[in-house]
Amino acid sequence: MEYFQNLPEWAQQLITIVGLIIFWAVLWTITSRLVSKYKTAQEERDAGSFKTLRIQNYNVLTGRDIKAARIMVIRAIGFVAKTGIFFVGLGSILSVYPATRAVMQTAYDAILADLALTLDALINYLPDLLFLIILFIIVRFGLRILKLFFQGLKRERIEFAGFYPEWADPTYKLVRFLVIMFALILAFPYLPGNDSPAFQAASLFLGVLVSLGSAGAVANIIAGIMIIYMRAFEIGDYVRIADAEGNVIERNMFVTRIITRKNVEIAIPNSMVLSNHIINFSAQAREGSLVLHTEVTIGYDVPWQKVHECLLEAAGKTDGLEKDPAPFVLQTGLDDFYVSYQINGHTKEPQRMAEIYSNLFSHIQDAFHAAKIEIASPHLSAIRDGNQPNIPDDHLPKNFNPPGFRFSLFK
């Protein structure tokens, strides 16, 4: 000690500074390691080891929530402790020199004054903070009850007349949004700085920005809600919307996505979906069967019974058309040169419409060619007495020669 006092002043100051740096560095390291140790210990703990905060039979705060809160508190304590060590250590080092001692004293006085004001404001804000905490707990608890209620509706444990199970999820999301918005409106007057000009200007700017830029989005959201409650289609249904046809793969508040038979994904804004007609091929197939149909035109010289027989034979060979109910034929027109026949068949696989129609057309051609019947589609007009018939050569007798024309002046 006597040796230290006999050293020059600058040497004493230098040794003091080095000693302070070492002391505060060691204290910083110890604090960092303690914080890291406790944080790691909390992170490695299973969430199930934390007690769940319950009110009656409902979980208000789960073990996962409590675990995350404890880790956040440990991080906050570590930050405050290391920040305090840094500033106190810096002040003690700078106070060694008389030139910087006054500056540090002034800085300390200012910091302590600000801390006192902050602490005073925090104490005054405690009632409002308590209200926000209670509001948060009530809203969280209420949303959990709403979720359980709508899950009961979805699983048909709870039933209401006119309320369909598929409405449960979108209705819950809508009600949850309204509850959260109502809670934010209640919480707004209790937020710190809500009456400051900067806060009010930011709120006004955000409101103007949302009102100007969300006209289309709001229209799509309203249309999406209406589509849900119209029950126009479900996920997986095969539909036609305007000129787009395919399976519905997604339906949200803004767009409806369908994938076509060519594996092309189409996103249609909900406002456009609502303004166009929607054909749902899967709706009837779920409840019974969908009727597929096509028409052929045959000349008047062919007996209608034979045409019916060929069409029913073709429908019977087509994979995807149901045997029960059985296919049926309708005569839809008596035109100038031909009769229109419509073959109808039931199917429960609307996604295969293109394949079923293709197979049906092939079988219709085979059936009529085998019966030596010409298909006059869309129409055929001819004056002949021995021309080559319009059927493939494979269906004609071997060595077939079309007969010549026959003219007669007398009967």
C-alpha positions as CSV (number, residue, x, y, z in Angstrom):
1,M,0.0,0.0,0.0
2,E,2.8,2.3,0.9
3,Y,4.5,1.4,-2.4
4,F,1.4,2.3,-4.3
5,Q,1.2,5.7,-2.5
6,N,4.8,6.5,-3.4
7,L,4.0,6.0,-7.2
8,P,3.4,9.0,-9.4
9,E,-0.2,10.1,-9.8
10,W,-0.5,9.0,-13.4
11,A,0.7,5.5,-12.4
12,Q,-1.8,5.3,-9.6
13,Q,-4.6,6.3,-11.9
14,L,-3.5,3.8,-14.6
15,I,-3.3,0.9,-12.0
16,T,-6.7,2.0,-10.7
17,I,-8.3,2.0,-14.1
18,V,-6.8,-1.4,-15.0
19,G,-8.1,-2.9,-11.7
20,L,-11.6,-1.4,-12.3
21,I,-11.6,-2.8,-15.9
22,I,-10.7,-6.3,-14.6
23,F,-13.2,-6.1,-11.8
24,W,-16.1,-5.0,-14.0
25,A,-15.1,-7.5,-16.8
26,V,-15.1,-10.4,-14.3
27,L,-18.5,-9.2,-12.9
28,W,-19.9,-8.9,-16.5
29,T,-18.7,-12.5,-17.3
30,I,-20.1,-14.0,-14.1
31,T,-23.5,-12.3,-14.8
32,S,-23.6,-13.5,-18.4
33,R,-22.8,-17.0,-17.5
34,L,-25.4,-17.1,-14.7
35,V,-28.1,-15.7,-17.0
36,S,-27.1,-18.2,-19.8
37,K,-27.1,-21.1,-17.3
38,Y,-30.6,-20.3,-16.0
39,K,-31.9,-19.6,-19.5
40,T,-30.5,-22.9,-20.8
41,A,-32.0,-24.8,-17.8
42,Q,-35.4,-23.4,-18.5
43,E,-35.2,-24.1,-22.3
44,E,-34.2,-27.7,-21.6
45,R,-37.2,-28.3,-19.2
46,D,-40.2,-30.0,-20.7
47,A,-43.2,-27.8,-21.0
48,G,-45.3,-30.4,-19.1
49,S,-43.2,-29.9,-16.0
50,F,-44.7,-26.4,-15.5
51,K,-48.0,-26.1,-13.8
52,T,-50.8,-25.0,-16.0
53,L,-52.9,-22.0,-14.8
54,R,-56.5,-23.1,-14.9
55,I,-59.9,-21.6,-14.2
56,Q,-62.3,-24.4,-13.5
57,N,-61.6,-26.9,-16.4
58,Y,-60.2,-24.4,-18.9
59,N,-56.5,-23.7,-19.4
60,V,-55.7,-19.9,-19.2
61,L,-51.9,-20.3,-19.4
62,T,-50.4,-23.6,-20.5
63,G,-47.1,-25.0,-19.5
64,R,-45.6,-23.8,-22.8
65,D,-46.8,-20.2,-22.1
66,I,-45.3,-20.2,-18.6
67,K,-42.0,-21.6,-19.9
68,A,-41.8,-18.9,-22.6
69,A,-42.6,-16.2,-20.0
70,R,-39.9,-17.4,-17.6
71,I,-37.3,-17.4,-20.3
72,M,-38.3,-13.9,-21.3
73,V,-38.0,-12.7,-17.7
74,I,-34.6,-14.2,-17.4
75,R,-33.4,-12.5,-20.6
76,A,-34.8,-9.2,-19.3
77,I,-33.1,-9.5,-15.9
78,G,-29.8,-10.3,-17.7
79,F,-30.1,-7.3,-20.0
80,V,-30.8,-4.9,-17.1
81,A,-28.0,-6.4,-15.0
82,K,-25.4,-6.2,-17.8
83,T,-26.5,-2.7,-18.8
84,G,-26.2,-1.5,-15.2
85,I,-22.7,-3.1,-14.9
86,F,-21.6,-1.4,-18.1
87,F,-22.7,2.1,-17.1
88,V,-21.6,1.9,-13.5
89,G,-18.2,0.4,-14.5
90,L,-17.8,3.1,-17.2
91,G,-18.7,5.8,-14.6
92,S,-16.2,4.4,-12.0
93,I,-13.4,4.3,-14.6
94,L,-14.1,7.9,-15.9
95,S,-14.3,9.2,-12.3
96,V,-10.6,8.4,-11.8
97,Y,-9.6,11.5,-13.8
98,P,-10.7,14.9,-12.4
99,A,-11.4,16.2,-16.0
100,T,-14.1,13.5,-16.6
101,R,-15.4,13.3,-13.1
102,A,-17.6,16.3,-13.4
103,V,-19.0,15.1,-16.7
104,M,-19.9,11.7,-15.3
105,Q,-21.5,13.3,-12.2
106,T,-23.7,15.4,-14.5
107,A,-24.5,12.3,-16.6
108,Y,-25.4,10.3,-13.5
109,D,-27.6,13.1,-12.2
110,A,-29.4,13.2,-15.5
111,I,-29.8,9.4,-15.7
112,L,-31.1,9.2,-12.1
113,A,-33.5,12.0,-12.8
114,D,-34.8,10.2,-15.8
115,L,-35.1,7.0,-13.9
116,A,-37.0,8.7,-11.2
117,L,-39.4,10.1,-13.7
118,T,-39.8,6.8,-15.4
119,L,-40.4,5.0,-12.1
120,D,-42.9,7.6,-11.1
121,A,-44.7,7.3,-14.5
122,L,-44.6,3.5,-14.1
123,I,-46.2,3.7,-10.7
124,N,-48.9,6.0,-12.0
125,Y,-49.5,3.7,-14.9
126,L,-49.9,0.6,-12.8
127,P,-53.8,0.8,-12.6
128,D,-54.0,1.0,-16.4
129,L,-51.5,-1.8,-16.8
130,L,-53.6,-3.9,-14.4
131,F,-56.7,-3.2,-16.5
132,L,-54.8,-4.3,-19.7
133,I,-53.6,-7.5,-18.0
134,I,-57.1,-8.3,-16.8
135,L,-58.6,-7.6,-20.2
136,F,-55.9,-9.8,-21.8
137,I,-56.8,-12.7,-19.5
138,I,-60.5,-12.3,-20.0
139,V,-60.2,-12.1,-23.8
140,R,-57.9,-15.1,-23.9
141,F,-60.2,-17.1,-21.6
142,G,-63.2,-16.1,-23.7
143,L,-61.5,-17.1,-27.0
144,R,-60.8,-20.5,-25.5
145,I,-64.4,-21.0,-24.6
146,L,-65.5,-19.9,-28.1
147,K,-63.1,-22.4,-29.6
148,L,-64.5,-25.2,-27.6
149,F,-68.0,-24.1,-28.4
150,F,-67.4,-24.1,-32.2
151,Q,-65.5,-27.3,-32.0
152,G,-68.6,-28.8,-30.5
153,L,-70.6,-27.4,-33.4
154,K,-68.1,-28.8,-36.0
155,R,-68.2,-32.3,-34.4
156,E,-72.0,-32.1,-34.1
157,R,-71.9,-32.4,-30.4
158,I,-73.8,-29.1,-30.3
159,E,-76.6,-28.6,-32.8
160,F,-78.6,-25.6,-33.9
161,A,-81.3,-25.6,-36.5
162,G,-80.0,-24.2,-39.8
163,F,-76.4,-24.1,-38.7
164,Y,-74.2,-26.5,-40.7
165,P,-71.0,-28.1,-39.3
166,E,-68.8,-26.7,-42.1
167,W,-69.7,-23.2,-40.9
168,A,-68.0,-23.7,-37.5
169,D,-64.4,-22.9,-38.5
170,P,-65.1,-19.7,-40.5
171,T,-67.7,-18.5,-38.0
172,Y,-65.1,-19.0,-35.2
173,K,-62.5,-17.1,-37.1
174,L,-65.0,-14.2,-37.8
175,V,-66.1,-14.1,-34.1
176,R,-62.5,-14.2,-32.9
177,F,-61.6,-11.3,-35.2
178,L,-64.5,-9.2,-33.9
179,V,-63.7,-10.1,-30.2
180,I,-60.0,-9.1,-30.7
181,M,-61.0,-5.8,-32.5
182,F,-63.5,-5.0,-29.6
183,A,-60.7,-5.7,-27.1
184,L,-58.3,-3.4,-28.9
185,I,-60.9,-0.6,-28.9
186,L,-61.3,-1.1,-25.2
187,A,-57.5,-1.2,-24.6
188,F,-56.7,1.9,-26.8
189,P,-57.4,4.6,-24.1
190,Y,-55.2,2.7,-21.6
191,L,-52.2,2.4,-23.8
192,P,-49.2,4.6,-22.8
193,G,-48.9,7.8,-25.0
194,N,-52.3,7.4,-26.6
195,D,-53.0,11.1,-26.2
196,S,-49.7,12.2,-27.6
197,P,-49.7,14.1,-31.0
198,A,-47.3,11.5,-32.5
199,F,-49.5,8.6,-31.5
200,Q,-52.6,10.3,-32.9
201,A,-50.9,11.3,-36.1
202,A,-49.7,7.7,-36.6
203,S,-53.2,6.3,-36.0
204,L,-54.7,8.8,-38.5
205,F,-52.1,7.9,-41.1
206,L,-52.7,4.2,-40.6
207,G,-56.5,4.7,-40.9
208,V,-56.2,6.7,-44.1
209,L,-53.8,4.1,-45.6
210,V,-56.1,1.2,-44.7
211,S,-59.2,3.0,-46.0
212,L,-57.6,3.9,-49.3
213,G,-55.8,0.6,-50.0
214,S,-58.3,-2.0,-48.7
215,A,-61.4,-1.3,-50.9
216,G,-60.7,-4.4,-53.0
217,A,-59.6,-6.5,-50.1
218,V,-62.7,-5.6,-48.1
219,A,-64.9,-6.6,-51.1
220,N,-63.1,-9.9,-51.4
221,I,-63.4,-10.6,-47.6
222,I,-67.2,-9.8,-47.7
223,A,-67.6,-12.0,-50.8
224,G,-65.6,-14.8,-49.1
225,I,-67.9,-14.7,-46.1
226,M,-71.0,-14.8,-48.3
227,I,-69.6,-17.7,-50.3
228,I,-69.0,-19.7,-47.1
229,Y,-72.6,-19.2,-45.9
230,M,-74.0,-19.8,-49.3
231,R,-72.6,-23.3,-49.2
232,A,-71.8,-23.0,-52.9
233,F,-68.9,-25.5,-52.7
234,E,-66.5,-27.3,-50.4
235,I,-62.8,-28.0,-50.5
236,G,-62.3,-30.9,-53.0
237,D,-65.5,-30.2,-55.0
238,Y,-65.3,-30.3,-58.8
239,V,-66.8,-26.9,-59.9
240,R,-67.0,-24.6,-62.8
241,I,-66.7,-20.8,-62.0
242,A,-67.1,-18.6,-65.1
243,D,-64.8,-20.3,-67.7
244,A,-62.6,-22.1,-65.1
245,E,-63.3,-25.7,-64.2
246,G,-61.5,-27.9,-61.8
247,N,-61.2,-29.1,-58.1
248,V,-61.3,-26.6,-55.3
249,I,-58.0,-26.8,-53.4
250,E,-58.3,-23.7,-51.2
251,R,-60.9,-21.2,-50.0
252,N,-59.9,-18.3,-47.9
253,M,-61.1,-14.8,-47.2
254,F,-59.5,-13.3,-50.3
255,V,-59.3,-15.9,-53.1
256,T,-60.6,-19.3,-54.2
257,R,-58.0,-21.6,-55.8
258,I,-58.9,-24.4,-58.2
259,I,-56.7,-26.8,-60.1
260,T,-57.9,-27.8,-63.6
261,R,-57.7,-31.2,-65.3
262,K,-54.5,-29.9,-67.0
263,N,-52.9,-29.4,-63.5
264,V,-53.1,-25.6,-63.9
265,E,-53.7,-23.7,-60.6
266,I,-56.1,-20.8,-60.9
267,A,-56.6,-18.2,-58.2
268,I,-60.0,-16.4,-58.5
269,P,-60.8,-13.4,-56.3
270,N,-63.8,-14.0,-54.2
271,S,-65.6,-10.9,-55.5
272,M,-65.3,-12.4,-59.0
273,V,-66.5,-15.8,-57.7
274,L,-69.6,-14.2,-56.2
275,S,-70.4,-12.2,-59.4
276,N,-70.3,-15.3,-61.6
277,H,-72.5,-18.4,-61.7
278,I,-71.1,-21.4,-59.9
279,I,-71.7,-25.0,-61.1
280,N,-70.9,-27.6,-58.5
281,F,-70.7,-31.0,-60.1
282,S,-69.8,-32.7,-56.8
283,A,-72.8,-31.5,-54.8
284,Q,-75.3,-33.9,-56.5
285,A,-72.8,-36.7,-56.7
286,R,-72.4,-36.6,-52.8
287,E,-76.1,-37.0,-52.3
288,G,-76.9,-39.3,-55.2
289,S,-75.4,-39.1,-58.7
290,L,-74.6,-36.6,-61.4
291,V,-76.2,-37.0,-64.9
292,L,-73.9,-36.8,-67.9
293,H,-75.4,-36.4,-71.3
294,T,-74.5,-36.0,-75.0
295,E,-76.5,-35.8,-78.2
296,V,-76.3,-37.5,-81.6
297,T,-78.4,-36.8,-84.7
298,I,-79.6,-39.7,-86.8
299,G,-81.5,-39.7,-90.1
300,Y,-85.3,-40.4,-90.2
301,D,-84.6,-43.7,-92.2
302,V,-83.2,-45.4,-89.0
303,P,-85.8,-46.8,-86.6
304,W,-85.7,-45.0,-83.3
305,Q,-85.8,-48.3,-81.4
306,K,-82.4,-49.2,-83.1
307,V,-80.9,-45.9,-82.1
308,H,-82.0,-46.3,-78.5
309,E,-80.5,-49.8,-78.4
310,C,-77.1,-48.5,-79.8
311,L,-76.9,-45.6,-77.3
312,L,-77.8,-47.7,-74.3
313,E,-75.2,-50.3,-75.4
314,A,-72.5,-47.6,-75.6
315,A,-73.5,-46.2,-72.2
316,G,-73.4,-49.7,-70.7
317,K,-69.8,-50.2,-71.8
318,T,-68.6,-46.9,-70.5
319,D,-66.6,-47.1,-67.3
320,G,-67.7,-44.5,-64.7
321,L,-71.4,-44.6,-65.7
322,E,-73.6,-46.2,-63.1
323,K,-75.7,-49.3,-63.9
324,D,-78.3,-48.3,-61.3
325,P,-79.9,-46.0,-62.0
326,A,-79.7,-47.2,-65.6
327,P,-78.8,-44.9,-68.5
328,F,-81.8,-43.6,-70.5
329,V,-82.4,-42.0,-73.9
330,L,-84.4,-38.8,-74.7
331,Q,-85.4,-37.7,-78.1
332,T,-84.9,-33.9,-78.0
333,G,-85.8,-32.8,-81.5
334,L,-87.3,-33.6,-84.9
335,D,-85.4,-31.4,-87.3
336,D,-85.5,-31.0,-91.0
337,F,-83.0,-33.8,-91.9
338,Y,-82.5,-35.8,-88.7
339,V,-83.7,-36.7,-85.3
340,S,-81.8,-35.6,-82.1
341,Y,-81.2,-38.3,-79.5
342,Q,-79.8,-37.6,-76.1
343,I,-78.1,-40.4,-74.0
344,N,-78.1,-39.8,-70.2
345,G,-76.0,-41.7,-67.7
346,H,-75.5,-41.3,-63.9
347,T,-72.0,-41.0,-62.4
348,K,-70.6,-40.5,-58.9
349,E,-67.2,-39.4,-60.2
350,P,-67.5,-35.9,-61.5
351,Q,-63.7,-35.4,-61.5
352,R,-63.6,-38.0,-64.3
353,M,-66.1,-36.2,-66.6
354,A,-63.6,-35.6,-69.4
355,E,-62.5,-39.3,-69.3
356,I,-66.0,-40.6,-69.1
357,Y,-67.2,-38.4,-72.0
358,S,-64.2,-39.5,-74.1
359,N,-65.0,-43.2,-73.5
360,L,-68.7,-42.7,-74.1
361,F,-68.0,-41.0,-77.5
362,S,-65.8,-43.9,-78.5
363,H,-68.4,-46.5,-77.6
364,I,-71.1,-44.6,-79.4
365,Q,-69.1,-44.6,-82.6
366,D,-68.3,-48.3,-82.2
367,A,-72.0,-49.2,-81.5
368,F,-73.4,-47.3,-84.5
369,H,-70.7,-48.4,-86.9
370,A,-71.3,-52.0,-85.9
371,A,-75.0,-51.5,-86.5
372,K,-74.3,-50.0,-90.0
373,I,-75.9,-46.7,-88.9
374,E,-74.5,-43.4,-90.1
375,I,-74.2,-40.6,-87.5
376,A,-75.5,-37.4,-89.1
377,S,-73.9,-35.1,-86.5
378,P,-74.1,-32.2,-86.5
379,H,-76.2,-32.7,-89.6
380,L,-76.0,-34.4,-93.0
381,S,-78.0,-33.8,-96.1
382,A,-77.6,-36.1,-99.1
383,I,-79.6,-37.3,-102.2
384,R,-78.4,-40.7,-103.2
385,D,-79.4,-44.2,-104.1
386,G,-76.2,-46.0,-103.9
387,N,-73.4,-43.9,-102.5
388,Q,-70.7,-45.1,-100.2
389,P,-72.2,-45.1,-96.6
390,N,-70.4,-42.8,-94.1
391,I,-69.1,-45.6,-91.8
392,P,-65.5,-47.0,-91.5
393,D,-64.5,-49.7,-94.0
394,D,-63.8,-52.1,-91.1
395,H,-67.5,-52.3,-90.5
396,L,-68.5,-53.0,-94.1
397,P,-68.8,-56.5,-95.6
398,K,-65.7,-57.8,-97.4
399,N,-65.5,-57.0,-101.2
400,F,-68.3,-54.4,-100.7
401,N,-69.1,-52.3,-103.8
402,P,-71.5,-49.4,-103.5
403,P,-74.5,-50.0,-105.8
404,G,-75.0,-47.7,-108.8
405,F,-77.7,-45.1,-109.2
406,R,-81.1,-46.4,-110.3
407,F,-83.3,-44.3,-112.4
408,S,-86.9,-45.1,-113.1
409,L,-89.5,-43.3,-115.2
410,F,-92.4,-45.6,-114.4
411,K,-93.5,-47.4,-111.3
